[in-house]
Amino acid sequence: MDPEEYRRAAYASIDYIVDYYKTITERQVVSDVKPGYLRRLLPSEMPEEPESWDDIQKDFDSKIVPGLTHWQSPNFLAFFPANISFPSILGELYSAAFSAPAFNWICSPAVTELETIVLDWLAKQMGLPSEFLSDGEGGGVIQGSASEAVVTTMVAARDRYLRDAIASKYLTEEEKEASIAAARGKLVAFASDQTHSSTQKAALIAGVKFIAIKTYPEDDYALTGDSLTKALKEAEDNGLLPFFLTASLGTTAICAVDKFVEIGKAMKDYPHTWKHIDAAYSGAALICPEFQHYLAGVEFFDSFDMNMHKWLLVNFDASCLYVRKRRYLTDALSITPSYLRNEASDSGLVIDYRDWQIPLGRRFRSLKIWFVMRTYGAKGMQEHIRKTLGIGVHFTKLIQSFSHVFSVVAPPRFGLTVFQVVPSNSEETANDLTRKVADRINNEKVLFLTASTVDGKTCIRVVTGSPWATVKAVTEAFEYILRLSEEERQK
Ligand code: PLP
């Protein structure tokens, strides 16, 4: 493809994308294809001869697009949203055009410096304490996902704990090594039973134990100081070493918010234990001042992560991880072979983000964040959050107004409503009926939503964070859910 062919293909692709979004509401949200459909449509070997872009584009349209789930459709009510916006797509386009695995500052100074700047902007807009900004000892770094962020912090936490809580008690190197080796097998990470599975997975990867602390409906499924104190004591009585805790601002199933202040107080005698906040989805709401009260207690925490790629108009991937002390990341993750050394890095005046993450190479992800921030401004981004939240509240009210058909399982928060379908007779359980309704809705493919289990209750989750969500669409979605629920209740 020469430059002029690229120009033509790129213009046509942009037209395709614009037309796609103009017709998004008319598309069936979930695909009809069956597993393995694509293997039957594509050749078993790569093409021997070059093919024309026109042919490739045709196949993209006829073979790939039919196998897509339309996450931006207003009928996509599942999981958490995965926002896309036009400036963000442009950021990806430029990022691809100037692609560089910019692991060190010198690999493309703008890639590093823009990242530091936009993450500071975001931290300020969210009301994070100044310790998380880059002009002190802390700072932010873009990770690929919240899962990657928690693994990264857990590795830093493990190193810090072994060095500061274990090895520092000994004088000789041999004693230090022996004590570290003995402690490794006793390290334990904590989270609540509502915490996203990424913390458990991080523990698996880091080779440490994991304990999920039970939460209760009377606490709105939040992790409390008392439960944590009990769990810490029990673990220590069993000879374990609590080195890491994830607290959540908005859990996956129900958007529970853990009690950060109580947690901070419960952990005051655990200075070496790393405290991480996972705000993957709900953190986006913090750009509006009226939600910043959720940050009370953040001063007790070592790190904070939120995904702009869920609800903040930046397309996947853009997980924004902040640490209070960046040296814990770099102490744990910095290895500098001779071929990575350079004058700028040696001067200590620049950031080399490779030392803040697991991979070496990294994409130019800050560009799309910068484009979104400048195109929308703080006002436009807040408007998006408030608009989609308003749509969520509208849906919650509809659900609550049919209390003989639906029961809300957890307090609706951040645009998420979690409910069960109430049986009309004693022969059927709410769990069975809710599962039937959820399965039927997803099989009919008019809407796409998630069923999950909270405290033994099978629930339907509905969340409305797409920039393409509307009150009209969510009202129609409600009417559809109501009709199917009524039909299933009468069977
Ligand atoms: N934390 C929470 C609360 C989530 O809801 C999710 C995913 O939905 C994650 C973490 C994992 O996010 P990621 O896909 O960025 O790893």
Boltz pocket constraint, residues with backbone or C-beta under 6 A from the ligand:
constraints:
  - pocket:
      binder: B
      contacts: [[A, 80], [A, 144], [A, 145], [A, 146], [A, 147], [A, 148], [A, 196], [A, 198], [A, 248], [A, 249], [A, 250], [A, 251], [A, 252], [A, 278], [A, 279], [A, 280], [A, 281], [A, 307], [A, 319]]
      max_distance: 6.0
